[in-house]
Amino acid sequence: MSKFKKALFCGIAPLLMAGMLSVTSQAVASGERLYGRFTQDNELYTPRNYREWVFIGSSVTPNDMNDGAAAFPEFHNVYIDPGSFEYWKKTGEFRNNTVIVKELVSVRGKESPSGNGYFPGEFNGIAAMVKSEKRYPDRPGNWAYFGFPEGARHGAIQEDSACSACHQEHAAQDQVFTQGYPVLRAAKP
Ligand code: HEC
């Protein structure tokens, strides 16, 4: 590191740390921990620890029940960030900054010692939706929808016609298919 860069770094590092501290303490003060990290263009960095979030439900749309051409032929395992689940338990609403991840899991087969059905195989990618007044003021309901190209560091915001339109028309509450998530319904006050 050149002397100049070192000086710059030493000057900036404490400021950055102070900034991080103030964000953390704000979050603690209001009792709200926020999840998801974003690029400057408000695109969600590929979430990593969502399997430790709150699992709210799963559905499967196998190819053989969809003329061999399901849009997503996998299981869809859905997780909500823990801070938003806490808020949901108090209010029955999706808070500003809600992050929901849908993970796709392939169908491994249709027979198991337990009987016939559809059984999960391998992880096969994710999709996500994020609600934010600040980041997505012009999106319906302030929800942005993300696809994650394989290996990408962050998601790509999708056109409203590609994702939001169907969610707006068919989902039971605020663009989320709560009709398919007994965990959410059971926790609703
Ligand atoms: C034709 C309708 C339709 C379209 C288009 C659609 N979805 Fe969905 N989506 C659903 C349904 C129905 C569910 C409920 C669970 C399931 O069946 O997978 C869902 C669930 C989800 C969930 C879990 C939270 C929730 O709202 O239930 C996410 C995240 C999601 N979709 C993201 C996307 C993204 C990103 C796109 C665009 C690339 C997209 N969806 C396009 C119908 C759609």
Boltz pocket constraint, residues with backbone or C-beta under 6 A from the ligand:
constraints:
  - pocket:
      binder: B
      contacts: [[A, 59], [A, 76], [A, 78], [A, 100], [A, 101], [A, 102], [A, 127], [A, 128], [A, 129], [A, 145], [A, 146], [A, 147], [A, 158], [A, 161], [A, 162], [A, 163], [A, 164], [A, 166], [A, 167], [A, 171], [A, 175], [A, 176], [A, 177], [A, 178], [A, 180]]
      max_distance: 6.0
